[in-house]
Amino acid sequence: MLRVQKKMCATCVYRPGSPICAADLEEAVRDRFGGFDKHRICHSSHDAVCGGFWRRHKDKFALGQIAQRLNVVQFVQDNIPTKISKSVKKAWEALRAQKDR
């Protein structure tokens, strides 16, 4: 099974109103790494694919295509307060406050 976040977490860069521009992030990833050829784990999970990433890229990477064809995608609500999710939330809130000024 390919575990995928059912919903975008509160600090997902793909969420409307995110202080981080998803298009700019994706362009940087494309320029530096050649694009998204693999899935991205949600920073609020240990092993579930980011819900926002899934919605945007599920048909653009091999594992996403295969999992859909084999009907092995499992949507989960796996928001675990990980060390990285806490630091991302803090940075996200700071960016949001700066943007609102």
C-alpha beads as a LAMMPS data file, in Angstrom:
LAMMPS data file: protein, C-alpha beads

101 atoms
100 bonds

1 atom types
1 bond types

-500.0 500.0 xlo xhi
-500.0 500.0 ylo yhi
-500.0 500.0 zlo zhi

Masses

1 110.0

Atoms # bond

1 1 1 0.000 0.000 0.000
2 1 1 1.069 3.548 -0.742
3 1 1 -0.005 5.680 2.199
4 1 1 -1.154 9.184 1.225
5 1 1 -2.308 11.963 3.527
6 1 1 -6.085 12.326 3.157
7 1 1 -5.900 16.070 3.822
8 1 1 -3.216 18.688 3.486
9 1 1 -1.656 19.571 6.824
10 1 1 -1.918 23.104 8.192
11 1 1 1.538 24.051 6.891
12 1 1 1.435 22.360 3.486
13 1 1 3.106 24.477 0.789
14 1 1 0.308 23.421 -1.568
15 1 1 -2.383 24.892 0.705
16 1 1 -4.026 28.082 -0.586
17 1 1 -2.607 31.056 1.276
18 1 1 0.724 29.378 2.017
19 1 1 3.503 31.930 2.535
20 1 1 5.714 29.662 0.435
21 1 1 4.960 29.755 -3.275
22 1 1 4.593 26.147 -4.437
23 1 1 5.397 27.123 -8.041
24 1 1 8.708 28.726 -6.972
25 1 1 9.558 25.712 -4.819
26 1 1 8.832 23.322 -7.682
27 1 1 10.919 25.423 -10.076
28 1 1 13.856 25.311 -7.650
29 1 1 13.493 21.530 -7.316
30 1 1 13.289 21.176 -11.101
31 1 1 16.392 23.348 -11.621
32 1 1 18.442 21.670 -8.920
33 1 1 17.253 18.048 -9.013
34 1 1 15.554 17.685 -12.394
35 1 1 12.007 17.724 -11.000
36 1 1 9.799 15.399 -9.013
37 1 1 10.519 11.837 -10.096
38 1 1 9.745 10.405 -6.670
39 1 1 7.120 11.109 -4.050
40 1 1 7.518 13.446 -1.115
41 1 1 6.770 12.361 2.439
42 1 1 4.648 14.822 4.390
43 1 1 6.650 16.644 7.054
44 1 1 3.832 15.796 9.502
45 1 1 4.146 12.060 8.915
46 1 1 6.750 9.343 9.085
47 1 1 5.779 7.560 5.876
48 1 1 2.683 9.047 4.198
49 1 1 2.946 10.963 0.932
50 1 1 2.162 14.668 1.257
51 1 1 -1.523 15.237 0.452
52 1 1 -0.864 18.451 -1.475
53 1 1 1.964 16.851 -3.440
54 1 1 -0.290 13.897 -4.271
55 1 1 -3.068 16.122 -5.592
56 1 1 -0.650 17.982 -7.848
57 1 1 1.714 15.207 -8.961
58 1 1 0.038 11.796 -8.580
59 1 1 0.121 11.180 -12.331
60 1 1 3.650 12.531 -12.841
61 1 1 5.785 9.986 -10.984
62 1 1 6.058 6.259 -11.575
63 1 1 5.076 5.050 -8.100
64 1 1 1.961 7.239 -8.129
65 1 1 0.892 5.878 -11.510
66 1 1 1.519 2.259 -10.527
67 1 1 -0.215 2.569 -7.134
68 1 1 -3.302 4.035 -8.786
69 1 1 -3.428 1.335 -11.478
70 1 1 -3.079 -1.432 -8.902
71 1 1 -5.579 0.269 -6.592
72 1 1 -3.149 0.204 -3.666
73 1 1 -3.416 3.843 -2.544
74 1 1 -4.453 4.087 1.099
75 1 1 -5.591 7.535 2.257
76 1 1 -4.685 8.150 5.892
77 1 1 -4.893 10.923 8.439
78 1 1 -1.387 10.593 9.831
79 1 1 -0.544 13.988 11.320
80 1 1 2.114 13.081 13.839
81 1 1 3.854 15.996 15.578
82 1 1 7.365 15.178 14.385
83 1 1 10.464 17.235 15.141
84 1 1 10.526 18.586 11.609
85 1 1 6.796 19.396 11.570
86 1 1 7.260 21.552 14.680
87 1 1 10.141 23.494 13.086
88 1 1 8.216 23.832 9.802
89 1 1 5.175 25.153 11.651
90 1 1 7.286 27.736 13.463
91 1 1 8.955 28.877 10.220
92 1 1 5.602 28.892 8.390
93 1 1 4.025 31.093 11.069
94 1 1 6.980 33.512 10.897
95 1 1 6.700 33.741 7.099
96 1 1 2.943 34.224 7.353
97 1 1 3.373 37.069 9.861
98 1 1 5.993 38.702 7.628
99 1 1 3.717 38.403 4.583
100 1 1 0.780 39.958 6.464
101 1 1 2.784 43.099 7.325

Bonds

1 1 1 2
2 1 2 3
3 1 3 4
4 1 4 5
5 1 5 6
6 1 6 7
7 1 7 8
8 1 8 9
9 1 9 10
10 1 10 11
11 1 11 12
12 1 12 13
13 1 13 14
14 1 14 15
15 1 15 16
16 1 16 17
17 1 17 18
18 1 18 19
19 1 19 20
20 1 20 21
21 1 21 22
22 1 22 23
23 1 23 24
24 1 24 25
25 1 25 26
26 1 26 27
27 1 27 28
28 1 28 29
29 1 29 30
30 1 30 31
31 1 31 32
32 1 32 33
33 1 33 34
34 1 34 35
35 1 35 36
36 1 36 37
37 1 37 38
38 1 38 39
39 1 39 40
40 1 40 41
41 1 41 42
42 1 42 43
43 1 43 44
44 1 44 45
45 1 45 46
46 1 46 47
47 1 47 48
48 1 48 49
49 1 49 50
50 1 50 51
51 1 51 52
52 1 52 53
53 1 53 54
54 1 54 55
55 1 55 56
56 1 56 57
57 1 57 58
58 1 58 59
59 1 59 60
60 1 60 61
61 1 61 62
62 1 62 63
63 1 63 64
64 1 64 65
65 1 65 66
66 1 66 67
67 1 67 68
68 1 68 69
69 1 69 70
70 1 70 71
71 1 71 72
72 1 72 73
73 1 73 74
74 1 74 75
75 1 75 76
76 1 76 77
77 1 77 78
78 1 78 79
79 1 79 80
80 1 80 81
81 1 81 82
82 1 82 83
83 1 83 84
84 1 84 85
85 1 85 86
86 1 86 87
87 1 87 88
88 1 88 89
89 1 89 90
90 1 90 91
91 1 91 92
92 1 92 93
93 1 93 94
94 1 94 95
95 1 95 96
96 1 96 97
97 1 97 98
98 1 98 99
99 1 99 100
100 1 100 101
